[in-house]
Amino acid sequence: MSVEHTTNLSDRSDRSDRSDKASGMHYWRGLEELSHTPEFQQWVEREFPEGASEWTDPLSRRHFMRIMSASFALAGVGLAASGCRRPEEKIEPFAQMPENYVHGVPQDFATAMPGQSCAVPLVVKSTDGRPIKVEGNKQLPGSNGGTDRFVQASILNLYDPDRASRITEGGQERSRAAALDFLASVAKKAVPDGGKGLSFLVERSSSPSRRRLQAALAQKLPNARWFAHEPVDLDIHRRAASKAFGKSVKPYYNMDLANVIVSLDCDFIGSEEDAHNHIRRFAGRRHLQNPQQAPNRLYVAEGLMTLTGMNADHRLRLPASAMGLACRVLAGELLSMPGDVSTLLTLGKVASSADRWLTECASDLRASAGNGLVIAGHRQPLEVHLLAHAINAELGNIGKTVMLHEVPESNEGTISDLAKALNSGEVETLVILGSNPAYTAPADLSWATAQRKAKTVVRLGYYEDETAALCDWHLPAAHYLESWGDGLASDGTLLAIQPLIAPLLGGMTELELLARIGGLEVADPYAIVRETFETFKPEGTLEEAWKKFLHDGFLAGSASKPAEVRLDQTIVARTQPQKAELPDKEKLEVVFARDYKMDDGRYNNNGWLQELPDPVTKLVWDNAVMISRKTAEELGLKNSDLVEITVSGRSLRGPIWVQPGFADYSLGLALGYGRQKTGRVGRGTGFDVYPLRTSDAQNFASGATLRKTGETYSLVSTQTHWSMEGRPIIREANLEQYRQSPEFAKKMGEEELPVEAPLYPNPFDELKKKGLHQWGMAIDLNMCVGCSACVLACQSENNVPIVGKDQVRRGRVMHWLRIDRYYAGHPLAPPNSPEAKQAFFETFDFETEQQYQKWIDEPQVVTQPMLCQHCESAPCENVCPVNATSHDQEGLNVMTYNRCVGTRYCSNNCPYKVRRFNYFDYNKRPITQLYRGPFGHRQDDEWDLMKMIKNPDVTVRMRGVMEKCTYCIQRIEQAKIAQKRQAGASGDVIVKTDSFTTACAQACPAGAIVFGDLKKPESRVSKLKQSDRNYTVLPFLLTKPRTTYLAKIRNPNPRMPDYMAKGPFTLQEFEQKSGEGEEGRGEKGEGRKGSE
């Protein structure tokens, strides 16, 4: 049965006559309310007379069928032609097919994903009412449509069967009506004394509507108190800028305008907010079309090995606690203030070149005045941020590479302030919006005890988690794809958040909860957002502007204007030197890091993120105690040793992982694991780090001790070998080498091949002459930063399952696309020298021996997306006995799933190792019951929701079938169909140039992946393949891959102490182990200046 939603946005009189005047227009928010309508009850009795009672079961299959039917109509009508959503008013059968709706044809709707300080503009694909794929909104000025890992994985949270699905009071289920009555009583009780005893604990948000509601509640309830809590304090950037410039401002970084970037423990590519925009701007300056272009230069000082450090031209390895000292040395060179490097020198050899490193770095910044950028990370204290702003102001970077936007002041108290109020009995009613303080609050607050001192605790949460167990009332939160809301992009542009599906499990938005607790006249989120929109005074008539806003997903021209600011000149004088207790073997430093996958723990139950290899360590399903080689050696540790860490009397246990490039005497601990109350996916993963965090040491702590327990814990990494061993899989050179020899990438490993043609003629050579298109891909390694957004985009688009930790350990991971990460650290040594011999023999060491080798202390890192190469002479096709893998006339290496019998010959014969085999029926069996065969099955609630996220255009594979990258053949076919439909009788069936792309390319925030038609010389991919940096991996196999790579170019400073005149380590290793000389590569020089 089909259903239709209709409404009249302009008819306010109809809404005002309804009984529920407080909420404006009427929504059906839960199944109970909807099923009580006479029309729907009559349909139920007619359609399912024997099963009508099942509508009261929240986990029945018919429950989800009904949700799907309702959501089907959400996408099908309303403003379908313009691509925006209207609020649902009623449902009724199709009297006639809605305009612009075709069953089975996906539709795109604009919305946004909220974050701490900004929202991400999105376009979401919906099929028959089911959101199935999230993409960036490239229509927003300055956007390229790229996203990040969290955005791509967020859609899986929508269909999480473990999310909160009921309203509870004291653990007992209550009706929605009872909950609304309770909220009304709270509002009524709060009014007489102005909200005294009422406190709110909120997460940070960029929503103008929430800010407006907070202001309305503050006016109505002036004695109510507001507190904000985020486990990862990204608001430090706003606070520091506001203090430095004397007004409430937030920095906005134009990295595409910066020639020189200095990062002080700032992982702007990975763990800072708005990373996808940072990546786009940073990588944009590394898109080299010819050798004469100059890319930006990146200096990074950090203790952890981060994504930003992996992409640095120069990297200084320092503990996090020493960053303040390094910043003062840098400021001393540029601001004429004293800077003492002597304390840094106590760190030993690793920092012996810190003085010169920082001095030359400062000289480069001075030479790029106005086009430089100094940026401090969120883990660093306020002092470091203030000095960074002072340096930017001194060099004239403010208003150029650093824009400052005025933002409303944030006057909320901290969670420590709230804990004091709770302990002193000042809080009668505590309202928690979204936060999970029972898990994330600093350990010294004893939050569980403090929270229970409030007489009543109300919480809106997405899961029944650690905090839910301590609440009197718990209400399920709606997913952002089920909600009306708004937010601001990082540049201040107003973004629309609109629902694509009715709330699956009866969730409520924070806007509605705030409005109801405040007793406001309007509690309908749609009406609240629209009223906020009116305050922006859009051009034209309000109705047309609103429609355009929903259609586009943003309000054009609403971006923030740069604020006129002046640095407080006394800020440097008032900035006190940071007291740094530098770590040593007896007093270790512990660094708490935002995890690349779990964030602060909110994505703990997301299977895609749990199984995504960490971009740096390649660990899955666990966190670990990160440690340097030297520290591990001195403490007698190796990978997987279980240790106990103690800081200020608090202890935890975790497994060791030796991380190349890690600062000595530091321990890295990733947040977000070891949850006590979580869903079935996140249960039993990793260890909890929060018990070591205290209010005064939330980012790093000193004085830690470590004890080896004698036990071990199994860690699983998808890439256990760290070095390319001199093979030119990834090819790179310094900028000067590239200018001297532009075709260096093509010459690496070039040798006279004994045979230049296959033994037998390739049928495809004739077949491709008939193809209307010839598809191919080019990946620019100079732009790829290894963020892994493409991996999750591919998984979401192509129904790739998760397999669990045990199967990954056995090498059975299913990702079609992986990011290979290699370390290199062997400088070129003279032939037959001891260093050369050592490097040669290390090639044959077991992988477990890598953690003990000294070259990993100061490595360079390279990354490479690896997927099916779609070889024209594909080795996999030759060995398949049933022709399940074959070539089509457009150059695709295609799979016929129902022909595959699972011999795995193709996988054995693939030199790129990109084929994936379904050893089990991963879609039907839960990862904990794979070996139970037909006796292992998913629960009905999980199965029903899991089916809703599947892309109907991609076959779901079963046990015994091989699969791999298809170049998103479903998108190719959709583009062909669309072109044929548009062509009509004209016969112009050739797909327009660059009119679509693959999922990985669309998600890539750097724009490193380019897909298109090779038959068109004007296509982007054709132009990239003409680049002098273009090369194929393993060319001597004569497989003729359609996927090629563009070599990486580093831009080091010749005056730096870690400059390598002979080129990057990978190039030196290639020359060392291949026996090639440097003829034509420039002068012969020392390997690494100033180092052994």
Buried (B, 14 or more C-beta within 10 A) or exposed (E): EBBBBBBEBEEEEEBEEEEEEBBBBBBBBBBBBBBEEEEBBEBBEEEBEEEBEBBEEBBBBBBBEBBBBBBBBBBBBBBBEBBBBBBBBBBBEBEEEBEBBEEEEBBBBBBBBBBBBBBBBBBBBBBBBBBBBBBBBBBBEBBBBBBBBBBBBBBBBBBBBBBBBBBBBEEEEBEBEEBBEBBBEBBEBBEEEEBBBBBBBBBBBBBBBBBBBBEBBBEBBEEBBBBBBBBBBBBBBBBBBBBBBEBBBBBBBBBBBBBBBBBBBBBBBBBBBBBBBBBBBBBBBBBBEEBEEEBBBBBBBBBBBBBBBBBBBBBBBBBBBBBBBBBBBBBBBBBEBEBEBEBBBEBEEBBBBBBBBBBBBBBBBBEBBBBBBBBBBBBBBBBBBBBBBBBBBBBEBBBBBBBBBBBEEBEBBBBBBBBBBBBEEBBBBBBBBBBBBBBBBBBBBEBBEBBBBBEBBBBBBBBBBBBBEBBBBBBBBBBBBBBBBBBBBBBBBBBBBBBBBBBBBBBBBBBBBBBBBBBBEBBBBBBBBBBBBEEBEBEEEEEEBBBBBBBBBBBBEBBBEBBEBEBBEEBBEEBEEBEBEBBBEEEBBBBBBBBBBBBBBBBBBBBBBBBBBBBBBBBBBBBBBBBBBBBBBEBEBBBBBBBBBBBBEBBBBBBBBBBBBBBBBBBBBBBBBBBEBBBBBBBBBBBBBBBBBBBEBBBBBBBBEBEBEEEEBEBBBBBEEBBBBBBBBBBBBBBBBBBBBBBBBBBBBBEEEEEEEEEEEBEBEEBBEEBEBBBBBBBBBBBBBBBBBBBBBBBBBBBBBBBBBBBBBEEBBBBBBBBBBBBBBBBBBEEEEEBBEBBBEBEEEEEEEBBEBEBBBBBBBBBBBBBBBBBBBBBBBEBBEEEBBBBBBBBBBBBEBEEBEBBBBBBEBBBBEBBBBBBBBBBBBBBBBBEEEEEBBBEBBBBBBBBBBBBBBBBBBBBBBBBBBBBBBBBBEBBBEBBEEEEEEEEEBBBEBBEBBBBBBBBBBBBBBBBBBBBBEEBBBBBBBEBBBBBBBBBEBBBBBBBBBBBBBBBBBEEBBBBBBBBBBBBBBBBBBBEBEBEEBBEEEEBBBEBE
